[in-house]
Amino acid sequence: MSDFLIGGDLPVRRIGFGAMHLSGDPRDTAITVARRAVELGVNLIDTAYLYGGGANEELLAEALHPYPQDLVLTTKVGVARTGPQGEWKIDGRPAVLREQVDGALRRLRTDRIELLQLHRIDPETLLADQVGTLAELRAAGKIGRIGLSEISVTELDQARSIVDIASVQNRYNVLDREHEPVLDACARAGIAFLPWRPVAAGSAGAPGSPDVAGRVAAVAAELDATATQVALAWLLGHSPVILPIPGTTRVAHLEENVAAGRIRLSDEQQARLSS
Ligand SMILES: NC(=O)c1ccc[n+]([C@@H]2O[C@H](COP(=O)([O-])OP(=O)(O)OC[C@H]3O[C@@H](n4cnc5c(N)ncnc54)[C@H](OP(=O)(O)O)[C@@H]3O)[C@@H](O)[C@H]2O)c1
């Protein structure tokens, strides 16, 4: 599987792993899955403060620390609780972002987060204050690169006028291509695009076009692969900046997803699913 350079200089393999679903699992199973991902060569793992209020970050540290040198553990900040038992709310105030980054450094047992993503842009805080705070944290060496999540092209342009953006994480898969314009903007700028919900087409009863789901199933039969693998292979073939982060709580699904990196769709199969 070819590598991609996030921010132009941080190499990762193109199929990563989303750790969100590990939070609710029996701990030993979750740790086994995380370790198996690294054994299989995954070196981009996505987490967030939101996933258990830091518990998912702690779990990854327990499973994987001391980290292999090439492992990129990326986390997200900017969603906070309104009180100890309060609601989760988008909160991009500078003090909250700083506190969540400091907490993530502690929980991940590291002194630098190579890719730090803003989970959501907070409409109640100036964008310049949000990305400006992340730029300050980068200047201080606490983070290496800045990413955004669930953004529009306009928001990407606005953010890029203030600071370099290395990655974007929006919901996207072969059945759900609402964010194609954002993907195109990322491709033009060489920004990594980490689609979340990347394997939707492989899940039974996935929402989206039944027609596309049927075509995914047909291509899977042609390649003796699973629908999930075809959905991932389509993403890899669709744009060189796409880095899927499929999540699973099962080793068998993890192995299947990583193996999708070796599957090549023909131009005709790729086009059939794209159209
Ligand atoms: N930025 C954001 O706002 C945002 C939002 C949501 C998620 N994320 C990130 O994106 C990652 C992935 O997104 P996601 O978890 O929503 O979607 P996903 O990875 O596309 O789907 C996960 C679901 O698919 C199932 N699955 C995985 N591999 C499978 C396979 N080979 N065969 C059949 N089912 C399979 C999993 O169930 P099993 O456990 O049974 O395999 C799980 O229910 C998350 O882990 C998280 O890191 C980001």
The ligand as an SDF file (V2000), in Angstrom:
LIG
                    3D

 48 52  0  0  0  0  0  0  0  0999 V2000
  -14.9730   13.5520   12.6290 N   0  0  0  0  0  0  0  0  0  0  0  0
  -16.1480   13.0780   12.9640 C   0  0  0  0  0  0  0  0  0  0  0  0
  -17.0970   13.8180   13.1840 O   0  0  0  0  0  0  0  0  0  0  0  0
  -16.3090   11.5970   13.1150 C   0  0  0  0  0  0  0  0  0  0  0  0
  -17.5920   11.0430   13.2840 C   0  0  0  0  0  0  0  0  0  0  0  0
  -17.7000    9.6510   13.4100 C   0  0  0  0  0  0  0  0  0  0  0  0
  -16.5450    8.8730   13.3290 C   0  0  0  0  0  0  0  0  0  0  0  0
  -15.3220    9.4280   13.1850 N   0  0  0  0  0  0  0  0  0  0  0  0
  -14.0850    8.6310   13.0790 C   0  0  0  0  0  0  0  0  0  0  0  0
  -14.1740    7.8410   11.9190 O   0  0  0  0  0  0  0  0  0  0  0  0
  -13.9750    6.4710   12.2460 C   0  0  0  0  0  0  0  0  0  0  0  0
  -14.8070    5.6100   11.3250 C   0  0  0  0  0  0  0  0  0  0  0  0
  -16.1350    6.0690   11.2730 O   0  0  0  0  0  0  0  0  0  0  0  0
  -17.3860    5.1670   11.7240 P   0  0  0  0  0  0  0  0  0  0  0  0
  -16.9790    4.3050   12.8510 O   0  0  0  0  0  0  0  0  0  0  0  0
  -18.5300    6.0930   11.8700 O   0  0  0  0  0  0  0  0  0  0  0  0
  -17.6810    4.3590   10.4260 O   0  0  0  0  0  0  0  0  0  0  0  0
  -17.1010    3.0330    9.7600 P   0  0  0  0  0  0  0  0  0  0  0  0
  -15.7130    2.7900   10.1800 O   0  0  0  0  0  0  0  0  0  0  0  0
  -17.3900    3.2200    8.3140 O   0  0  0  0  0  0  0  0  0  0  0  0
  -18.0800    1.9360   10.3010 O   0  0  0  0  0  0  0  0  0  0  0  0
  -17.9520    1.3290   11.5210 C   0  0  0  0  0  0  0  0  0  0  0  0
  -19.0110    0.2510   11.5630 C   0  0  0  0  0  0  0  0  0  0  0  0
  -18.8110   -0.6530   10.4760 O   0  0  0  0  0  0  0  0  0  0  0  0
  -18.6520   -1.9530   10.9720 C   0  0  0  0  0  0  0  0  0  0  0  0
  -17.5730   -2.5970   10.1960 N   0  0  0  0  0  0  0  0  0  0  0  0
  -16.2660   -2.2450   10.1400 C   0  0  0  0  0  0  0  0  0  0  0  0
  -15.5830   -3.0700    9.3300 N   0  0  0  0  0  0  0  0  0  0  0  0
  -16.4770   -3.9640    8.8640 C   0  0  0  0  0  0  0  0  0  0  0  0
  -16.3840   -5.0710    7.9800 C   0  0  0  0  0  0  0  0  0  0  0  0
  -15.2180   -5.4060    7.4300 N   0  0  0  0  0  0  0  0  0  0  0  0
  -17.5110   -5.7640    7.7240 N   0  0  0  0  0  0  0  0  0  0  0  0
  -18.7030   -5.4240    8.2670 C   0  0  0  0  0  0  0  0  0  0  0  0
  -18.8570   -4.3900    9.1210 N   0  0  0  0  0  0  0  0  0  0  0  0
  -17.7470   -3.6650    9.4020 C   0  0  0  0  0  0  0  0  0  0  0  0
  -18.2980   -1.8460   12.4180 C   0  0  0  0  0  0  0  0  0  0  0  0
  -18.8640   -2.8920   13.1500 O   0  0  0  0  0  0  0  0  0  0  0  0
  -17.9340   -4.0400   13.8470 P   0  0  0  0  0  0  0  0  0  0  0  0
  -17.3670   -3.4200   15.0710 O   0  0  0  0  0  0  0  0  0  0  0  0
  -18.9150   -5.1120   14.1190 O   0  0  0  0  0  0  0  0  0  0  0  0
  -16.8950   -4.4290   12.8460 O   0  0  0  0  0  0  0  0  0  0  0  0
  -18.9480   -0.5270   12.8280 C   0  0  0  0  0  0  0  0  0  0  0  0
  -20.2710   -0.7360   13.2500 O   0  0  0  0  0  0  0  0  0  0  0  0
  -14.3760    6.3860   13.7360 C   0  0  0  0  0  0  0  0  0  0  0  0
  -13.7760    5.2880   14.3800 O   0  0  0  0  0  0  0  0  0  0  0  0
  -13.8520    7.7060   14.2490 C   0  0  0  0  0  0  0  0  0  0  0  0
  -12.4600    7.5920   14.5310 O   0  0  0  0  0  0  0  0  0  0  0  0
  -15.2050   10.7840   13.0530 C   0  0  0  0  0  0  0  0  0  0  0  0
  1  2  1  0
  2  3  2  0
  2  4  1  0
  4  5  1  0
  4 48  2  0
  5  6  2  0
  6  7  1  0
  7  8  2  0
  8  9  1  0
  8 48  1  0
  9 10  1  0
  9 46  1  0
 10 11  1  0
 11 12  1  0
 11 44  1  0
 12 13  1  0
 13 14  1  0
 14 15  2  0
 14 16  1  0
 14 17  1  0
 17 18  1  0
 18 19  2  0
 18 20  1  0
 18 21  1  0
 21 22  1  0
 22 23  1  0
 23 24  1  0
 23 42  1  0
 24 25  1  0
 25 26  1  0
 25 36  1  0
 26 27  1  0
 26 35  1  0
 27 28  2  0
 28 29  1  0
 29 30  1  0
 29 35  2  0
 30 31  1  0
 30 32  2  0
 32 33  1  0
 33 34  2  0
 34 35  1  0
 36 37  1  0
 36 42  1  0
 37 38  1  0
 38 39  2  0
 38 40  1  0
 38 41  1  0
 42 43  1  0
 44 45  1  0
 44 46  1  0
 46 47  1  0
M  CHG  2   8   1  16  -1
M  END
$$$$
